[in-house]
Every structure is written in C-alpha cells, then in structure tokens.
Amino acid sequence: MDLSRKKRLTSKELKALRRSSRREFLKTAAGMGGGLIAGGFLVRAVAARPYPVQDEPEKMAFSLIVVDFNKCTGCRTCETVCASFNTKATVNGKELAGLGNPAHSNIRVYGYNPDVDIPVTCLMCEDAPCIEACPVEPDPRTKHRALYREGRLPVLHNDPDRCIRCGACAEACSTQRVGAIIPDRETRPQRMCTLCSGDPQCVKYCPNGALSHVVEGMPGQHYGISREAAAKALIELWYGKE
C-alpha cells in the first residue's frame, strides 16, 4: 500500500470527526478507502513480513487475512463463522457446520473502552517467531518442530504427539507480533488460523468489509503492531487524547 496516495487528515477534520458519532466516523472512513493515517502509522493493514509470493506451484503460496480497523464494529460475526467452519458437528454420521461458539474461533475480537474493537488473527509471518521459539528438536525425517508449516498455505500446524504444552509459541507471538496464538497448557496451542482451506469464512461473511483475503502480495509498507497499540491509536483518533 502506497502511503503517499492516502489522505492525511488535517487538525480541523479530526476535530470534526471526533464530534460526530462513531458510526458516522466509520462511514466517513469507508468512503476514504479505509486507510487513515494516525499516530504515525497506517491504521489499516496489519501484517508482519507476510509469507512471500511463490511462483512454483509446489511451493507455499502467499496468503493472509488483512484487517481494516477503521471498519470493524465489533459485531463478532467473524468469530461465529470461523468457529462454525473449523469446529464441525457430527449428526447421524454426517459432518455438518458447527454451532459457531466464539470460544472455538481462530480470529478474536478484543474490545476496548472507549469503544474500539480490534480483530486479531495469525499474520502468516515469513520469519515465524512462534516456530523458532518451539523448544522441541526438529524431527530428523520431516525437519519439523512441534509447531511447523507444510503444504500450499502458510498456516501453522501443531503435532499433538510432540508438543510439550510449554506455551513458548504463544509467548513469542504475544511479545513479537499480535498475540494470535492462545496457550492452552492442558491441550495444545490454540487459535491458529487455517485460512479455511483457502476460502476464509470470516472474510466472506464480514458485513462491513473489515477483513480482506490477500493472495497476490502486498506492495508498500505494512506494520505488525500489537492490539494495544492499534487500540490506542484509534482511541486517540476517534475520541481525542485524555
């Protein structure tokens, strides 16, 4: 994304937007293309060194979900459809869509006060600090740690037979990226995006267009920032500093 092509708000425009309702602000942001400059960074795409484009079909493809914070209203539709697709239900021997319990979702929406909602999902980082943090020695045959990547999509996989439930991957994601992985020491790492086999349901059903599935590379500068930093910037932008 070319920052030079995005509109920067003047002080007068910011004051006018702060006086308006949040809904009106969201409409204005959407009309501007969903990319506002705030606090020195672009409050839109959250990606940290996404997996590079691969020309060879047998190699891993570029694919990730990009969040536009300006458009998220906190409806949590993404959580419901993610959980429904990735946690199936079996009825009379048939596999059906699950109930959509947000507790099983791989994307999570965090709410802040004043009213700001920050969706968090895996950034598909090229350097994958979560994998690097895994203390399990690579398997001599597969070269995989307990957390690894394989296949066409750059999604994370966990080997439950080798995972020691230490939480190192979640800690690395939390301190170096956005905290997408949730540790569950009784079972294994949770909330690792599957990209729904290449057709992300959260993107498909988001009613406000706050989520995008990027598959052909992202030009320009993007930022992997914590949810706290994103919330702070939006609170200052929408409500003004305390």
C-alpha positions in Angstrom: 0.0 0.0 0.0 1.4 3.3 -1.1 1.2 5.7 1.8 1.7 8.7 -0.4 -1.7 8.0 -2.1 -3.6 8.1 1.2 -5.2 11.2 2.5 -3.9 12.7 5.8 -6.5 14.3 8.0 -6.0 17.9 9.0 -6.5 19.0 12.6 -9.8 20.6 11.6 -11.0 17.4 10.0 -10.0 15.4 13.1 -11.9 17.7 15.4 -15.0 17.5 13.2 -14.8 13.7 13.1 -14.4 13.4 16.9 -17.5 15.4 17.4 -19.5 13.1 15.2 -20.8 9.7 16.2 -18.6 6.6 15.8 -20.9 5.2 13.2 -20.7 8.3 11.2 -17.0 8.2 11.5 -16.9 4.7 10.2 -18.9 5.7 7.2 -16.5 8.5 6.5 -13.5 6.2 6.9 -15.0 3.7 4.5 -15.6 6.5 2.0 -12.0 7.4 2.1 -10.9 3.9 1.2 -10.4 2.6 4.7 -6.9 3.9 5.2 -6.5 6.7 7.8 -3.1 7.9 9.0 -3.0 8.1 12.8 -0.1 8.2 15.3 2.5 7.9 12.6 1.3 4.6 11.1 -1.4 3.4 8.7 -4.3 2.1 10.8 -5.4 -0.5 8.4 -3.3 -3.5 7.2 -1.7 -5.5 10.0 0.9 -7.8 8.6 4.4 -8.6 9.7 6.7 -9.7 6.9 4.0 -11.9 5.3 5.0 -15.1 3.5 6.5 -14.2 0.1 4.9 -14.9 -3.2 6.0 -18.2 -4.7 5.9 -18.8 -8.4 6.4 -22.6 -8.2 3.1 -24.4 -7.7 4.6 -26.9 -5.3 5.9 -24.1 -3.0 3.9 -22.3 -0.3 1.6 -19.6 -1.6 1.3 -16.0 -0.4 -2.0 -15.8 1.6 -3.1 -13.9 4.7 -6.1 -12.0 6.2 -5.7 -8.2 6.4 -7.6 -6.2 9.0 -9.0 -2.8 8.4 -9.5 -1.5 11.9 -11.5 1.6 10.7 -14.4 -0.6 9.5 -14.7 -3.1 12.4 -17.8 -2.5 14.5 -17.2 -5.4 16.9 -20.2 -7.5 15.7 -18.1 -10.7 16.1 -19.6 -12.3 13.0 -16.1 -13.4 12.1 -15.8 -15.4 15.3 -19.0 -17.2 14.7 -18.4 -18.2 11.1 -14.8 -19.2 11.9 -15.9 -21.5 14.7 -18.7 -22.9 12.7 -16.4 -23.8 9.8 -13.4 -25.1 11.7 -15.3 -26.9 14.5 -17.6 -29.3 12.8 -20.5 -31.1 14.3 -21.4 -34.8 13.5 -25.1 -35.6 13.3 -26.2 -39.1 12.4 -22.8 -39.8 10.9 -22.8 -36.7 8.8 -20.3 -33.8 9.3 -22.1 -30.5 9.4 -21.2 -26.9 10.2 -20.7 -26.4 13.9 -22.7 -24.3 16.3 -20.4 -21.3 15.9 -19.3 -20.9 19.6 -16.9 -17.9 19.6 -14.7 -19.8 22.1 -13.6 -22.0 19.3 -12.8 -19.2 16.8 -9.3 -18.7 15.3 -10.0 -15.0 15.0 -10.7 -13.0 18.1 -12.2 -9.5 18.5 -10.9 -7.6 21.5 -13.0 -4.7 22.8 -11.6 -1.6 24.5 -13.0 1.4 26.3 -13.6 3.9 24.8 -15.4 1.8 22.2 -12.8 0.4 19.9 -12.7 -3.2 18.5 -9.6 -4.9 17.3 -9.8 -8.2 15.4 -6.7 -10.4 15.8 -5.7 -13.3 13.7 -2.5 -15.0 12.5 -0.2 -12.8 10.4 1.4 -15.7 8.5 4.8 -14.1 9.2 7.6 -15.2 7.0 10.1 -15.5 9.9 7.5 -17.2 12.1 8.9 -16.4 15.6 6.4 -18.9 17.1 8.0 -21.8 15.2 11.5 -20.5 16.1 10.5 -20.4 19.8 9.4 -24.1 19.9 11.9 -25.9 22.0 11.1 -29.3 20.5 14.0 -30.6 18.4 13.2 -30.9 14.7 12.2 -34.4 13.6 15.2 -36.0 11.7 12.9 -37.1 8.9 10.4 -34.2 8.5 12.6 -31.4 9.9 9.5 -30.2 11.8 9.3 -29.0 15.3 6.1 -29.5 17.3 4.9 -26.3 15.5 5.5 -26.2 11.8 4.3 -25.3 8.3 3.8 -27.6 5.3 1.5 -27.7 2.3 0.3 -25.0 -0.1 -0.9 -22.5 2.5 1.4 -20.8 5.1 -0.8 -21.9 8.0 0.6 -23.3 11.3 0.2 -26.9 12.3 0.8 -28.4 15.7 1.9 -32.0 16.3 0.0 -33.0 19.5 2.2 -36.1 19.9 5.4 -34.0 20.1 4.0 -30.8 21.6 5.1 -30.4 25.3 2.5 -27.7 26.0 5.1 -25.2 27.2 3.4 -22.1 25.7 6.7 -20.8 24.1 5.0 -20.2 20.8 2.2 -18.2 22.3 4.6 -16.1 24.3 6.7 -15.4 21.1 3.6 -14.4 19.2 2.5 -12.1 22.0 5.8 -10.3 22.5 6.9 -10.1 18.9 3.7 -10.0 16.9 0.0 -9.6 17.8 -0.8 -12.5 20.2 -2.8 -14.6 17.9 -1.8 -17.9 19.5 -3.6 -18.6 22.7 -1.8 -21.1 25.1 -3.8 -24.0 26.5 -1.4 -26.0 28.6 -3.9 -28.8 29.1 -4.2 -29.5 25.4 -2.1 -27.6 22.9 -1.7 -24.1 21.2 -5.0 -22.7 20.0 -6.4 -20.0 17.6 -4.0 -20.7 14.7 -5.8 -19.6 11.5 -6.4 -22.3 8.9 -7.4 -19.9 6.2 -10.4 -22.2 5.8 -8.5 -24.2 3.2 -8.1 -21.0 1.1 -11.6 -19.6 1.4 -11.6 -17.6 4.7 -15.2 -17.6 6.1 -14.5 -14.5 8.2 -13.7 -12.5 5.1 -16.7 -13.8 3.2 -19.2 -13.0 5.9 -17.9 -9.8 7.5 -20.8 -7.4 7.0 -18.6 -4.3 7.0 -15.7 -5.3 4.8 -13.2 -5.0 7.6 -11.4 -8.2 6.5 -9.7 -8.9 3.2 -8.0 -12.1 1.9 -4.8 -11.1 0.2 -3.3 -13.7 -2.1 -1.2 -11.9 -4.6 1.2 -9.9 -2.4 1.0 -6.6 -0.7 3.0 -3.7 -2.1 4.2 -0.9 0.1 4.8 -0.7 3.9 2.7 -2.6 6.4 3.0 -2.8 10.1 2.8 -5.7 12.5 1.5 -3.9 15.7 0.0 -5.1 18.9 -3.7 -4.9 19.5 -3.0 -2.5 22.4 -1.1 -0.1 20.1 -3.8 -0.3 17.4 -6.5 0.4 20.0 -4.5 3.4 21.5 -4.1 5.0 18.1 -7.8 4.6 17.2 -8.9 5.9 20.6 -6.7 9.0 20.1 -8.0 9.4 16.6 -11.7 9.0 17.3 -12.1 10.3 20.8 -9.0 12.5 21.3 -6.3 12.2 24.0 -7.4 12.1 27.6 
